[in-house]
Amino acid sequence: KGHTGMVMALATSPCGEAVVSASADRTVKLWRRDAGALLNTREFHHERVRWAQITGDGQFIISSSEDRTCHVWERATGDLARVYTGHRDTVCGITSSRDGLLVASGSWDRTVQLWDPRTGEPRGCLGPHPYPTNQG
C-alpha cells in the first residue's frame, strides 16, 4: 500500500483534505488525510520522483523527476493529462500558482521553467542561474 522506496516529498491539497507523496520508487500517491486511505497511485515517471504537489485549484497533481520531465495528472480520474519536457537535467522541484494556471519547475539544468499545466505550453524561463535548483 505504501511506497517501496524513500519518500522524497510530501504536500497537502489547498484545502488540506488530501496529501500527495513522491517517491524514489517512481510513484506518486494520493492519500485522504483524515483516514489515511490511499486514493490513487501513479507510476508515470521512469526515474525517481523528486517532488509532487496538488495544483492551487485542486484539479491536478503535478510531479517532477530525475527523468527530466514533469507530469500533470487529473486528480479526479488519475489520467495522465500531459508531460512537460522543457528541462535538460533532473527536475527537483515543482509548484503551481494559487489559481492553478501557472507551474514553475526547477532543475539541475540551472533554470526555472514557467509553463501552463493545462496545455504544457512554455510561459517563460528564469535563468540560467549560477547554481542548480534543488527543490520547489
Backbone as CSV, one residue per row, in Angstrom:
resi,resn,N_x,N_y,N_z,CA_x,CA_y,CA_z,C_x,C_y,C_z
1,LYS,0.818,-1.193,0.000,0.000,0.000,0.000,0.862,1.257,0.000
2,GLY,1.866,1.312,0.861,2.740,2.471,0.921,3.834,2.397,-0.133
3,HIS,4.739,3.354,-0.095,5.857,3.384,-1.037,6.856,2.277,-0.717
4,THR,7.561,1.837,-1.743,8.606,0.821,-1.558,10.004,1.435,-1.642
5,GLY,10.075,2.747,-1.765,11.334,3.480,-1.782,11.217,4.709,-0.907
6,MET,12.316,5.417,-0.762,12.342,6.613,0.071,11.320,7.635,-0.425
7,VAL,10.587,8.233,0.515,9.670,9.316,0.182,10.498,10.578,0.027
8,MET,10.404,11.188,-1.147,11.213,12.355,-1.479,10.524,13.671,-1.128
9,ALA,9.182,13.680,-1.163,8.445,14.919,-0.905,7.013,14.616,-0.518
10,LEU,6.435,15.524,0.268,5.032,15.462,0.681,4.414,16.844,0.524
11,ALA,3.142,16.887,0.151,2.435,18.160,0.052,0.958,17.925,0.319
12,THR,0.307,18.921,0.879,-1.126,18.837,1.129,-1.895,19.572,0.036
13,SER,-3.153,19.213,-0.108,-4.018,19.914,-1.046,-4.325,21.303,-0.489
14,PRO,-4.796,22.219,-1.333,-5.081,23.578,-0.859,-6.050,23.630,0.325
15,CYS,-7.018,22.734,0.368,-7.978,22.712,1.475,-7.554,21.788,2.605
16,GLY,-6.470,21.051,2.422,-5.941,20.200,3.472,-6.586,18.837,3.607
17,GLU,-7.474,18.454,2.692,-8.171,17.168,2.816,-7.389,15.996,2.228
18,ALA,-6.355,16.294,1.453,-5.583,15.232,0.809,-4.090,15.524,0.935
19,VAL,-3.302,14.449,0.805,-1.853,14.541,0.829,-1.323,13.799,-0.389
20,VAL,-0.308,14.360,-1.018,0.341,13.691,-2.141,1.790,13.413,-1.736
21,SER,2.289,12.238,-2.130,3.666,11.862,-1.804,4.393,11.440,-3.075
22,ALA,5.681,11.801,-3.121,6.552,11.457,-4.255,7.648,10.554,-3.730
23,SER,8.046,9.557,-4.525,8.978,8.570,-4.001,10.062,8.159,-4.994
24,ALA,11.143,7.644,-4.401,12.232,7.067,-5.192,11.786,5.799,-5.908
25,ASP,10.641,5.232,-5.524,10.121,4.044,-6.212,9.420,4.390,-7.532
26,ARG,9.533,5.657,-7.964,8.983,6.189,-9.216,7.475,6.394,-9.183
27,THR,6.882,6.393,-8.000,5.436,6.582,-7.911,5.072,7.880,-7.220
28,VAL,3.857,8.315,-7.514,3.197,9.413,-6.820,1.913,8.830,-6.255
29,LYS,1.675,9.092,-4.973,0.481,8.552,-4.326,-0.370,9.687,-3.775
30,LEU,-1.676,9.518,-3.889,-2.644,10.465,-3.353,-3.356,9.803,-2.188
31,TRP,-3.368,10.476,-1.047,-3.933,9.937,0.196,-5.037,10.840,0.714
32,ARG,-6.033,10.240,1.348,-7.042,11.012,2.072,-6.494,11.282,3.464
33,ARG,-6.379,12.539,3.837,-5.716,12.906,5.083,-6.423,12.385,6.322
34,ASP,-7.719,12.534,6.408,-8.424,12.194,7.650,-8.405,10.700,7.976
35,ALA,-8.453,9.849,6.963,-8.490,8.403,7.204,-7.167,7.726,6.854
36,GLY,-6.274,8.447,6.201,-5.022,7.840,5.765,-5.201,6.840,4.640
37,ALA,-6.345,6.877,3.992,-6.647,5.922,2.926,-5.934,6.302,1.628
38,LEU,-5.369,5.306,0.975,-4.735,5.517,-0.322,-5.827,5.653,-1.379
39,LEU,-5.831,6.764,-2.104,-6.843,7.016,-3.124,-6.372,6.653,-4.527
40,ASN,-5.059,6.845,-4.787,-4.568,6.614,-6.129,-3.047,6.484,-6.115
41,THR,-2.526,5.656,-6.982,-1.083,5.518,-7.196,-0.818,5.612,-8.683
42,ARG,0.172,6.413,-9.044,0.540,6.544,-10.450,2.043,6.376,-10.592
43,GLU,2.436,5.611,-11.623,3.842,5.403,-11.942,4.062,5.809,-13.390
44,PHE,4.119,7.126,-13.610,4.311,7.657,-14.947,5.777,7.930,-15.250
45,HIS,6.580,8.192,-14.230,7.986,8.550,-14.428,8.853,7.302,-14.585
46,HIS,10.022,7.491,-15.224,10.956,6.390,-15.450,12.114,6.396,-14.459
47,GLU,12.217,7.449,-13.662,13.255,7.577,-12.641,12.597,8.062,-11.346
48,ARG,13.406,8.278,-10.316,12.869,8.725,-9.028,12.057,10.004,-9.179
49,VAL,10.953,10.085,-8.456,10.123,11.288,-8.437,10.639,12.166,-7.305
50,ARG,11.065,13.366,-7.643,11.682,14.255,-6.664,10.688,15.127,-5.916
51,TRP,9.565,15.478,-6.578,8.630,16.411,-5.958,7.245,16.180,-6.537
52,ALA,6.221,16.416,-5.740,4.841,16.358,-6.220,4.007,17.357,-5.435
53,GLN,2.985,17.846,-6.077,2.116,18.834,-5.448,0.748,18.798,-6.114
54,ILE,-0.264,19.152,-5.360,-1.602,19.358,-5.910,-1.676,20.823,-6.314
55,THR,-2.155,21.092,-7.529,-2.207,22.473,-8.002,-3.112,23.317,-7.116
56,GLY,-2.880,24.622,-7.180,-3.612,25.555,-6.330,-5.119,25.490,-6.483
57,ASP,-5.602,25.113,-7.671,-7.045,24.979,-7.880,-7.563,23.601,-7.480
58,GLY,-6.648,22.700,-7.068,-7.038,21.370,-6.607,-7.375,20.370,-7.697
59,GLN,-7.271,20.743,-8.974,-7.713,19.873,-10.058,-6.665,18.882,-10.541
60,PHE,-5.392,19.227,-10.402,-4.327,18.398,-10.962,-3.280,18.050,-9.909
61,ILE,-2.562,16.985,-10.176,-1.368,16.648,-9.411,-0.207,16.795,-10.370
62,ILE,0.815,17.523,-9.932,1.989,17.750,-10.750,3.182,17.091,-10.066
63,SER,4.081,16.552,-10.867,5.246,15.876,-10.300,6.473,16.143,-11.165
64,SER,7.641,16.079,-10.519,8.911,16.277,-11.230,9.838,15.120,-10.894
65,SER,10.756,14.826,-11.828,11.519,13.594,-11.709,12.959,13.730,-12.210
66,GLU,13.746,12.744,-11.832,15.102,12.635,-12.343,15.122,12.258,-13.825
67,ASP,13.971,11.886,-14.389,13.908,11.581,-15.821,13.788,12.848,-16.681
68,ARG,13.906,14.027,-16.040,13.908,15.340,-16.694,12.530,15.789,-17.160
69,THR,11.479,15.153,-16.665,10.123,15.522,-17.068,9.290,15.956,-15.867
70,CYS,8.208,16.645,-16.197,7.162,16.973,-15.226,5.869,16.375,-15.767
71,HIS,5.113,15.765,-14.895,3.844,15.162,-15.310,2.684,15.860,-14.628
72,VAL,1.595,15.957,-15.363,0.353,16.522,-14.855,-0.705,15.448,-14.994
73,TRP,-1.330,15.081,-13.864,-2.427,14.123,-13.971,-3.653,14.654,-13.269
74,GLU,-4.789,14.265,-13.792,-6.070,14.736,-13.269,-6.337,14.086,-11.928
75,ARG,-6.571,14.917,-10.946,-6.787,14.409,-9.594,-8.034,13.529,-9.508
76,ALA,-9.098,13.910,-10.174,-10.364,13.181,-10.087,-10.303,11.794,-10.727
77,THR,-9.596,11.665,-11.859,-9.611,10.402,-12.602,-8.292,9.631,-12.520
78,GLY,-7.202,10.336,-12.227,-5.889,9.703,-12.235,-5.282,9.599,-13.623
79,ASP,-5.956,10.147,-14.633,-5.459,10.092,-16.004,-4.297,11.066,-16.201
80,LEU,-3.295,10.628,-16.955,-2.192,11.499,-17.310,-2.702,12.541,-18.304
81,ALA,-2.575,13.802,-17.939,-3.084,14.878,-18.792,-2.020,15.380,-19.764
82,ARG,-0.756,15.498,-19.285,0.315,15.941,-20.161,1.667,15.725,-19.514
83,VAL,2.682,15.806,-20.348,4.067,15.675,-19.912,4.811,16.918,-20.395
84,TYR,5.541,17.561,-19.485,6.349,18.723,-19.838,7.799,18.278,-19.935
85,THR,8.444,18.607,-21.049,9.804,18.126,-21.308,10.790,19.261,-21.562
86,GLY,10.608,20.405,-20.920,11.447,21.569,-21.195,12.789,21.609,-20.501
87,HIS,13.087,20.665,-19.614,14.357,20.682,-18.889,15.370,19.723,-19.496
88,ARG,16.662,20.013,-19.247,17.744,19.189,-19.771,18.433,18.357,-18.688
89,ASP,17.909,18.400,-17.455,18.509,17.634,-16.360,17.409,17.339,-15.334
90,THR,17.778,16.661,-14.259,16.837,16.311,-13.193,15.983,17.512,-12.806
91,VAL,14.670,17.292,-12.694,13.753,18.335,-12.242,13.477,18.074,-10.767
92,CYS,14.009,18.953,-9.930,13.990,18.726,-8.482,12.760,19.270,-7.790
93,GLY,12.164,20.298,-8.323,11.043,20.917,-7.635,10.004,21.419,-8.594
94,ILE,8.787,21.508,-8.079,7.673,21.970,-8.902,6.636,22.605,-7.983
95,THR,6.015,23.667,-8.447,4.973,24.331,-7.670,3.997,24.992,-8.637
96,SER,2.813,25.326,-8.135,1.829,25.983,-9.001,1.295,27.242,-8.338
97,SER,0.738,28.104,-9.164,0.085,29.304,-8.658,-1.211,28.911,-7.949
98,ARG,-1.738,29.812,-7.153,-2.983,29.519,-6.415,-4.155,29.203,-7.320
99,ASP,-4.209,29.860,-8.481,-5.317,29.602,-9.410,-5.064,28.394,-10.306
100,GLY,-3.878,27.787,-10.197,-3.567,26.592,-10.968,-3.248,26.837,-12.430
101,LEU,-3.060,28.095,-12.829,-2.850,28.418,-14.242,-1.384,28.524,-14.647
102,LEU,-0.478,28.455,-13.669,0.941,28.555,-13.965,1.711,27.575,-13.090
103,VAL,2.661,26.882,-13.685,3.543,25.972,-12.955,4.964,26.471,-13.122
104,ALA,5.733,26.376,-12.039,7.170,26.658,-12.089,7.897,25.376,-11.706
105,SER,8.859,24.972,-12.532,9.639,23.771,-12.245,11.125,24.131,-12.272
106,GLY,11.841,23.676,-11.246,13.256,23.985,-11.123,14.112,22.755,-11.357
107,SER,15.266,22.957,-11.977,16.076,21.822,-12.415,17.555,22.026,-12.133
108,TRP,18.267,20.893,-12.171,19.718,20.935,-12.105,20.310,21.564,-13.366
109,ASP,19.484,21.792,-14.389,19.988,22.478,-15.588,20.138,23.990,-15.351
110,ARG,19.876,24.408,-14.108,20.052,25.788,-13.635,18.986,26.741,-14.145
111,THR,17.827,26.204,-14.516,16.715,27.048,-14.948,15.480,26.762,-14.116
112,VAL,14.604,27.749,-14.090,13.242,27.586,-13.591,12.347,27.821,-14.798
113,GLN,11.632,26.795,-15.196,10.740,26.884,-16.349,9.332,27.227,-15.858
114,LEU,8.691,28.166,-16.537,7.304,28.529,-16.266,6.462,27.984,-17.407
115,TRP,5.354,27.292,-17.067,4.537,26.685,-18.114,3.093,26.512,-17.658
116,ASP,2.227,26.316,-18.627,0.785,26.165,-18.399,0.463,24.684,-18.197
117,PRO,-0.047,24.296,-17.026,-0.306,22.876,-16.786,-1.453,22.302,-17.625
118,ARG,-2.312,23.150,-18.160,-3.436,22.659,-18.959,-3.026,22.351,-20.399
119,THR,-2.015,23.083,-20.891,-1.600,22.901,-22.287,-0.172,22.380,-22.423
120,GLY,0.648,22.568,-21.395,2.050,22.209,-21.462,2.892,23.251,-22.178
121,GLU,2.268,24.355,-22.579,2.973,25.406,-23.312,3.886,26.198,-22.382
122,PRO,5.132,26.481,-22.830,6.043,27.290,-22.025,5.534,28.716,-21.868
123,ARG,5.779,29.288,-20.694,5.384,30.672,-20.410,6.581,31.542,-20.044
124,GLY,7.765,30.945,-20.020,8.956,31.717,-19.734,10.015,30.861,-19.064
125,CYS,11.191,31.435,-18.940,12.307,30.748,-18.310,13.063,31.747,-17.451
126,LEU,13.328,31.375,-16.214,14.127,32.191,-15.309,15.507,31.562,-15.219
127,GLY,16.500,32.311,-15.574,17.848,31.770,-15.546,18.469,31.881,-16.919
128,PRO,19.656,31.338,-17.067,20.254,30.363,-16.157,20.779,31.018,-14.876
129,HIS,20.745,30.237,-13.826,21.245,30.645,-12.529,22.651,30.079,-12.348
130,PRO,23.430,30.642,-11.440,24.787,30.121,-11.241,24.828,28.733,-10.611
131,TYR,23.731,28.340,-9.959,23.693,27.042,-9.293,22.413,26.315,-9.647
132,PRO,22.419,24.989,-9.593,21.207,24.220,-9.870,20.113,24.504,-8.837
133,THR,18.863,24.384,-9.254,17.744,24.474,-8.333,17.615,23.146,-7.621
134,ASN,17.435,23.179,-6.306,17.385,21.932,-5.547,15.982,21.449,-5.261
135,GLN,15.024,22.324,-5.043,13.651,21.888,-4.807,12.697,23.040,-5.015
136,GLY,11.358,22.683,-4.976,10.327,23.670,-5.258,10.044,24.606,-4.135
